[in-house]
Amino acid sequence: MKITKINNFDAYCDYRDSNTKNYQKIYAYEKKINNKLSLDEIIYLDGFSWPAQSKSKFLIDGLYANNNEVNFRERMVCQQTELNNRIRGSIHVFEDYFKAKKTDSIYLTEQCTMLGKWMQKKYSNIECSEYLSNCSEINQEHLQHYINPYKLKHQDLTNLTYKTNLFDYVLSFDCFEHIPNYKKAFLECLKVLKPGGKLMWSVPFDRNLKSTLVRASIDKHGEIKHHVEPEYHGDPTSEDGCLSFYTFGWDLLDELLEIGFKNTYALLFYSKKYGYIGGEQLLLCAEK
């Protein structure tokens, strides 16, 4: 699978403008799928599942659709592993691009998810956690039952309890946008990474934005102030969902260089074979 490394906004603009014809082909292909889905409630595409390391079928439906557009990122569900596009792509990049080993020390900022369960089964030296401060005891009991035999663990990403220079990798997917003081969370990730260690993460990211959009903030009285239409994401620890404070832009990579990371970049990839469609998929990376 081809993966393109982009370091900044200007490099992305050059890349985008030089790939217009390819983007047109992608749009036409995905439009056909959207049109077909309007006739059928569920369709399946044949492909190859990286986590399963075998051929599989990918289920596509209208769940989480936006303006009648399929949410390919959250769907394209592998029928062997039950993992969606976003999760399978993250595993693929982690294992193939970074050549991760089963014995590498890893911290994953989720535990009670399909990805959390899959990673704990495969990697022997992994720490997983959830943010449980606002999670009721009943929900905690339910989550503990779901992840057995693993112990449910709490971590605050702005105040990690792990030792300095502990992990080869920190992995975090769709998490930082829910943290008002996200810079402090990134500093904590930097602290617990070993020298040369890598942080790989995903967030709501508008690749056409040079600067991050602040969707909401917390005022001096501790009250939430919305600057645009509120956006809530799914939360395994609560049925209420989790507010997104940011839609990030390319300045995020510069901010991470300023706080101490040595190298930051985005990875873009697209594959019909592996079921990573819905435009180019994007993961962000930083190296200590």
C-alpha positions in Angstrom: 0.0 0.0 0.0 1.3 3.4 -0.9 1.7 5.8 2.0 2.5 9.5 1.4 4.4 11.5 4.0 3.5 15.2 4.3 5.3 17.6 6.7 3.3 20.8 6.4 0.4 22.8 4.8 2.4 24.0 1.8 3.6 20.5 1.0 0.1 19.2 1.2 -1.2 21.9 -1.2 1.5 21.0 -3.7 0.6 17.3 -3.3 -3.1 18.0 -3.6 -2.8 20.1 -6.7 -0.6 17.6 -8.5 -3.1 14.7 -7.8 -6.3 16.3 -9.2 -6.9 13.5 -11.7 -6.5 10.8 -9.1 -8.9 12.6 -6.8 -11.5 12.7 -9.6 -11.2 9.0 -10.1 -11.6 8.4 -6.3 -14.7 10.7 -6.2 -16.3 8.9 -9.2 -15.7 5.4 -7.7 -17.1 6.4 -4.3 -20.1 8.1 -5.9 -21.0 4.8 -7.6 -21.0 3.1 -4.2 -23.2 5.9 -2.7 -25.6 5.5 -5.6 -25.8 1.7 -5.2 -26.3 2.1 -1.4 -29.4 4.2 -2.1 -31.0 1.1 -3.7 -29.8 -1.4 -1.1 -29.7 -1.2 2.7 -26.3 -3.0 2.9 -23.7 -3.8 0.3 -20.4 -5.8 0.5 -17.1 -5.2 -1.2 -14.5 -7.9 -1.6 -11.0 -7.1 -0.3 -8.1 -8.1 1.9 -8.2 -7.5 5.7 -4.8 -6.6 7.1 -5.6 -7.5 10.7 -7.0 -10.9 9.6 -4.2 -11.3 7.0 -6.7 -12.9 4.6 -9.4 -12.1 2.1 -12.6 -10.7 3.5 -15.8 -8.8 2.7 -16.3 -5.3 3.9 -19.9 -4.3 4.9 -21.0 -0.8 3.9 -24.3 0.8 5.1 -25.8 4.1 5.8 -24.9 4.2 9.5 -23.4 7.6 10.5 -24.1 8.9 6.9 -23.9 12.7 6.4 -26.2 14.3 3.8 -26.7 10.9 2.2 -22.9 10.4 1.9 -21.6 7.1 3.3 -19.3 7.5 6.3 -16.6 5.2 4.8 -14.2 6.0 7.7 -16.4 4.6 10.4 -18.0 1.8 8.3 -16.4 -0.5 5.7 -16.6 -3.2 8.4 -14.5 -6.3 7.9 -16.7 -9.4 8.3 -13.8 -11.5 9.8 -12.6 -9.1 12.4 -15.6 -6.7 12.8 -13.1 -3.8 12.6 -14.0 -0.7 10.6 -12.0 1.2 8.0 -10.5 3.6 10.6 -9.3 0.9 12.9 -7.9 -1.4 10.3 -6.0 1.4 8.6 -4.5 2.4 11.9 -3.3 -1.1 12.6 -2.0 -1.5 9.1 0.1 1.7 9.2 1.4 0.8 12.7 2.5 -2.6 11.7 3.6 -2.1 8.1 5.0 1.4 8.0 6.6 1.5 11.5 7.4 -2.2 11.5 6.1 -2.6 15.1 7.1 -5.7 16.9 4.9 -7.8 19.3 7.3 -7.1 22.2 7.5 -3.3 21.7 6.3 -1.3 24.7 3.0 0.5 23.7 0.6 2.8 25.3 -2.9 2.9 23.7 -5.3 5.6 25.0 -8.3 3.4 24.8 -9.3 0.0 26.3 -13.0 -0.7 26.1 -13.1 -0.7 22.3 -12.7 -3.2 19.5 -9.2 -1.8 18.9 -8.3 -2.0 22.6 -9.4 -5.7 22.8 -7.6 -6.6 19.5 -4.3 -4.9 20.5 -4.2 -6.5 24.0 -4.6 -9.9 22.4 -1.7 -9.4 20.0 0.8 -7.3 21.9 2.3 -8.6 25.1 3.8 -5.4 26.4 0.9 -3.0 26.0 -0.8 -0.6 28.4 -4.4 0.4 27.6 -6.6 2.8 29.6 -9.8 4.9 29.6 -10.7 8.2 31.2 -13.0 7.1 33.9 -13.4 10.2 36.1 -16.9 10.9 34.8 -17.9 7.2 34.4 -20.5 5.8 36.8 -19.8 2.7 38.9 -22.5 0.9 36.9 -20.8 1.7 33.6 -17.4 0.7 35.0 -18.8 -2.7 36.0 -20.2 -3.1 32.6 -16.9 -2.1 30.9 -15.0 -4.4 33.2 -17.2 -7.3 32.2 -16.7 -6.5 28.5 -12.9 -6.4 28.7 -12.3 -9.4 30.9 -9.8 -10.9 31.7 -8.0 -7.5 31.4 -8.2 -5.0 34.3 -10.1 -1.8 33.6 -7.6 1.1 34.0 -7.9 4.9 34.4 -5.5 7.5 33.0 -5.8 11.2 32.5 -3.9 12.1 29.3 -3.0 15.5 30.8 -1.5 13.8 33.9 -0.2 10.3 33.1 1.1 8.2 35.9 3.6 6.2 33.8 7.4 6.6 34.2 9.4 8.9 31.9 11.0 7.3 28.8 8.9 4.1 29.1 7.2 3.5 25.7 8.3 2.8 22.2 4.9 3.9 20.9 2.0 6.0 22.1 -1.2 5.4 20.0 -4.2 7.6 20.3 -7.2 7.7 18.0 -9.9 10.4 18.0 -9.0 11.5 21.6 -7.1 14.8 21.7 -10.0 16.8 20.3 -11.9 16.1 23.5 -9.2 17.6 25.7 -9.4 21.4 26.2 -5.7 21.6 27.1 -4.5 19.3 24.4 -1.0 20.7 24.5 -0.5 19.4 28.0 -1.7 16.0 26.8 0.9 16.0 24.0 3.6 17.0 26.5 2.6 14.0 28.7 2.9 11.7 25.6 6.4 13.2 24.9 7.4 12.6 28.5 6.5 8.9 28.6 8.0 8.1 25.1 11.5 6.7 24.9 14.1 8.8 23.0 13.3 7.9 19.3 9.8 6.8 20.3 6.8 7.6 18.1 3.4 9.0 18.7 0.7 8.1 16.2 -2.7 9.6 16.4 -5.9 10.6 14.6 -8.2 13.6 15.3 -10.8 15.6 13.3 -8.3 17.2 10.9 -9.2 19.5 8.0 -6.3 19.1 5.7 -7.3 22.4 3.9 -7.0 24.3 7.2 -3.7 26.0 7.9 -4.8 26.9 11.5 -6.9 24.9 14.0 -10.6 25.7 14.4 -11.5 26.1 18.1 -15.0 24.7 18.3 -15.5 25.2 22.0 -13.5 26.5 25.0 -13.8 26.7 28.8 -14.1 30.2 30.2 -12.6 31.5 33.5 -15.7 30.3 35.4 -15.3 26.8 34.2 -18.2 27.0 31.8 -18.1 25.6 28.2 -18.5 28.3 25.5 -19.4 27.1 22.0 -18.0 29.0 19.1 -19.6 26.9 16.4 -22.3 24.2 16.2 -21.5 21.7 19.0 -20.1 18.3 17.8 -20.3 15.2 20.0 -18.5 11.9 19.4 -19.2 8.4 20.7 -17.8 7.6 24.2 -17.5 4.0 25.5 -17.7 5.3 29.0 -20.9 7.4 28.6 -24.1 7.3 26.6 -24.0 11.2 26.4 -21.2 11.3 24.0 -18.1 13.5 24.2 -17.8 17.1 23.1 -15.2 17.9 20.4 -13.3 21.2 21.2 -11.3 21.3 18.0 -11.1 20.6 14.4 -7.3 20.6 13.9 -5.3 22.1 11.1 -1.6 21.9 10.0 -0.4 24.3 12.7 -0.8 21.4 15.1 2.4 19.8 13.7 4.3 23.0 14.3 3.0 23.2 17.8 4.4 19.8 18.6 7.8 20.8 17.3 7.7 23.8 19.6 7.0 21.6 22.7 9.9 19.3 22.0 9.1 16.7 19.3 11.9 16.3 16.8 9.9 15.4 13.7 6.2 15.7 12.9 4.2 14.6 9.8 1.0 13.3 8.3 0.6 10.0 6.5 -2.0 9.8 3.7 -3.1 6.5 2.2 -5.9 5.1 0.1 -6.6 1.5 -0.9 -9.6 -0.3 -2.5 -7.9 -3.6 -1.9 -7.7 -3.1 1.9 -10.9 -1.1 2.2 -9.5 2.3 3.1 -11.7 4.5 1.1 -13.7 7.7 1.7 -11.0 9.9 0.2 -7.5 9.5 1.4 -7.2 8.4 5.0 -4.9 10.4 7.3 -2.9 9.6 10.4 -0.6 12.0 12.2 2.8 11.2 13.7 5.5 12.7 15.9 8.9 11.4 16.9 10.8 12.2 20.1 
